[in-house]
Amino acid sequence: MIACGFGHTEIVKILLDRGADCNILDRNDESPLLKACELGLTEIVNILLDRGADCNILDRNDESPLLKACGADYNKGDSSGKSPVIKACENGHTEIVKMLLDKGADFTTRNLMVHSALLTAHLRGHRDTVALINQHFSQTQI
């Protein structure tokens, strides 16, 4: 969890090679994948997904990795709604969203604020992410 949170890709690989559980939850019910998605750590997200991380795991606020990648941050913001995590996500993590969707992430999951990944991306102004989710939705409806 700490290696993921600080973006230490090589340490993450070593720990996983030695049997670390990529689906472990911390005291906030966050997994390494949730943390990496929240921080936009594309390479670590890819490694965790390749090693079997659950792309639909939820934290205590019912936020999935996909919601984190779209900029969701339930109950962590300041009065302007711009926590450090949201500030880090202002450009969106479209590549991570694509990886999660490709691995079967449920884009209909909603957090405690009843925000879906699509709504979160829209509210944060991530147009590329919105387009990607819409494209994925249209392809799954065929």
C-alpha positions in Angstrom: 0.0 0.0 0.0 2.8 2.4 0.9 4.8 1.6 -2.1 1.8 2.2 -4.3 1.0 5.5 -2.5 4.4 6.8 -3.1 4.7 5.6 -6.7 7.6 3.1 -6.1 7.0 0.9 -9.1 10.0 -1.4 -8.6 9.2 -1.9 -5.0 5.6 -2.8 -5.9 7.0 -5.4 -8.4 9.3 -6.9 -5.8 6.6 -7.1 -3.2 4.2 -8.8 -5.6 6.9 -11.2 -6.7 7.3 -12.2 -3.0 3.6 -12.8 -2.5 2.1 -9.5 -1.4 -1.6 -9.5 -1.6 -2.7 -6.9 -4.3 -6.2 -6.9 -2.9 -5.4 -6.1 0.7 -7.4 -3.4 2.4 -6.0 -0.8 4.8 -7.9 0.7 7.7 -9.8 3.0 5.3 -10.8 0.0 3.2 -8.5 1.2 0.4 -6.7 -1.3 -1.8 -3.3 -0.7 -3.6 -5.3 -0.4 -6.8 -7.6 2.2 -5.4 -4.7 4.3 -4.2 -2.8 4.0 -7.5 -5.9 5.0 -9.5 -6.6 7.9 -7.2 -3.0 9.2 -7.7 -2.9 8.5 -11.4 0.0 6.0 -11.3 -0.6 4.4 -14.6 2.3 1.9 -14.6 1.5 0.7 -11.1 -2.2 0.3 -12.0 -1.2 -1.8 -15.0 1.1 -4.0 -12.8 -1.6 -4.5 -10.2 -4.3 -5.4 -12.9 -1.9 -7.8 -14.5 -1.3 -9.4 -11.1 -5.0 -10.0 -10.4 -6.1 -6.8 -8.6 -9.9 -6.6 -8.3 -10.9 -3.8 -10.7 -14.4 -3.5 -8.9 -13.2 -3.4 -5.3 -14.9 -0.7 -3.2 -13.6 1.5 -0.4 -15.7 2.5 2.6 -17.3 5.2 0.6 -18.3 2.8 -2.2 -15.7 4.3 -4.5 -14.3 1.9 -7.1 -10.9 2.2 -8.8 -12.8 3.6 -11.8 -14.4 6.3 -9.7 -11.0 7.2 -8.2 -9.5 7.4 -11.7 -12.3 9.7 -12.8 -11.6 12.1 -9.9 -14.1 11.0 -7.2 -13.0 11.9 -3.7 -15.9 11.5 -1.3 -15.6 13.5 2.0 -12.0 14.5 1.6 -12.4 17.9 -0.1 -12.0 21.3 1.4 -14.8 23.9 1.2 -14.0 24.5 -2.5 -14.3 20.7 -3.2 -10.6 20.7 -4.3 -8.6 18.3 -2.1 -5.0 17.5 -3.1 -6.2 14.4 -4.7 -8.8 16.2 -6.8 -6.1 18.8 -7.8 -3.9 15.9 -8.9 -6.8 14.5 -10.9 -7.7 17.7 -12.7 -6.4 16.5 -16.0 -8.1 13.1 -15.6 -6.7 9.7 -15.8 -8.1 8.6 -19.1 -5.5 5.9 -19.8 -6.2 4.3 -16.4 -9.9 4.5 -17.0 -9.4 2.6 -20.3 -7.3 -0.1 -18.6 -10.0 -0.6 -15.9 -12.8 -0.7 -18.5 -10.8 -3.2 -20.6 -10.5 -5.4 -17.4 -14.2 -5.3 -16.9 -14.6 -2.5 -14.4 -18.3 -1.8 -13.7 -18.9 1.8 -14.9 -22.4 1.8 -13.4 -21.1 1.7 -9.7 -22.1 4.7 -7.7 -20.4 6.1 -4.6 -22.2 7.4 -1.4 -22.8 10.7 -3.2 -24.6 8.6 -5.9 -22.0 9.7 -8.5 -21.0 7.3 -11.2 -17.7 7.3 -13.0 -19.3 9.1 -15.9 -20.9 11.8 -13.7 -17.7 12.3 -11.8 -15.7 12.7 -15.0 -18.3 15.1 -16.3 -18.3 17.2 -13.1 -14.5 17.4 -13.1 -14.5 18.5 -16.7 -12.6 15.4 -18.0 -14.0 15.4 -21.6 -11.7 12.7 -22.9 -12.7 10.4 -20.0 -16.4 11.2 -20.6 -16.0 10.3 -24.3 -14.2 7.1 -23.4 -16.9 5.9 -21.0 -19.7 6.8 -23.4 -17.9 4.9 -26.2 -17.5 1.9 -23.9 -21.2 2.1 -22.9 -22.3 2.2 -26.6 -20.1 -0.8 -27.4 -21.5 -2.8 -24.5 -25.1 -2.1 -25.7 -24.6 -3.6 -29.1 
